Amino acid sequence: VDQTTLARSIRVQESVNFTDVKSLADTYEKSLVTTDTGSIEAEFMYDLASSNPSPIFHGNRGKFCKIEIVMAESTPVTTTYVGVIQQTSLGTEVDGIVTESVTIKLGVAYAASFSA
């Protein structure tokens, strides 16, 4: 199901994991990149008066998702990530705005076979 909303904030953290491949005779460290990992932390806003006030991620922990981030100033830049919804939270504000926070774990098994 495709849904669109504005993000109040978003932070993408990506890193790689290494395996030590040095031998006993080596005098310096040797590392081999093995896997990618990371997470996305985002907060979204929903206006209860709008046509789509429903949170997107809440209640879907443990499920795969594809998130497309579009940063648009003059020329839009789009980046797509696939991961598993790890943590969600909801909040409401006095002015009728619902906020949803989500953490999406990147670099999970079977993510390449997921299509939204």
N, C-alpha and C positions, 0 to 999 in steps of 0.2 A: 504494500500500500504506500503510495507516494504521498507525503505530507510536507508542507512548507511552513516555516515560521522564522521569525527574526531571532537572532542570538543576542543576548545581552552581553555575554562574554564567551570566549572560546580559547582553549589552550591545547595545542597538540604537542605531545612529547614523544619523540622517537629516539631509539637507541639500538645498538647492535650488541649481541653477546659474542664472547670470544671463547675459544678453547686453547689451552696451552699446548703447543706442539714442539717444545724444545726437548732436546735429548740430554742425557746426563753430562755429556762433554761440552754442551753449549755454555758460554759465559754470559750470554745476554738473553733476554726474553724473546720468545717467538710465539706469536698468536695467530690464530686463524678465525676469521669471521664465520660464525655458524648460523645465527638466526637474527631476524629483526624482531623488535618488540616495541611497545609504547602504549600510550593511552591518550584519550581525548577527554578533557573535562570541559563541559559547556553548561551554560545557563540560558534558558529560553523564556520568553515572555508570551503570555496568552491573554488577550482581552476577553473577558466574559461576555461582552456585548458583540463580539465578532461572530462570524459564521462558523468558525472552527476553534472553539475555546478548549477543546480536549487536549490534555497532555499526550505527547507522542510516545515517550519511553516508559512512563510509570506503569508498573504491572507487567513489564516485559523483561525483567531481569533474567539473564541466562540465555536470551535469544540472540541470534545473529541479526545484525543491522548493517545497512550501507548508509553512510552519511556523506553528503556532498556539501562541501563548504564553498560558497561563492562569495568572494571578496570583491566588491564592486565600488570603485571610486569612479574612474572614467571607463577603463576597459576591464570587464569582469575576469577574474582569475578563479578557476574552479579546480578543486582538489577533491578526490573521492577516496574514502577509507572504508574498510570492512572490518568489523570486529564484533565482540559480544558485549551486550549491555551488562555491566558489572554492578552498578549502584545507581539508584535514583532517589530523588527527594522532591517534594512539592511544598510550595509556600504560597500564601496569599498576602496581598497588600491592601491597604485601606481603599485605594482608588479602583478596586475591581480587577487588578492585574494578578494573574496567577503566574508564578514562576516555577520552572521545573529545572532541576539540576541533574546532570547525568555524567557518569564516568563510563567510557567505552574502552574495553581492553583490546588492543591491537596485537597482531602476531599470534593468533590462536589457530589451533589445528582445524582443518577442514574449511577455513575461511575462503580459500580459492574456489571451492565448489559451491559457495553461496551466491545466489543471485536474487536480487530484490525485485 
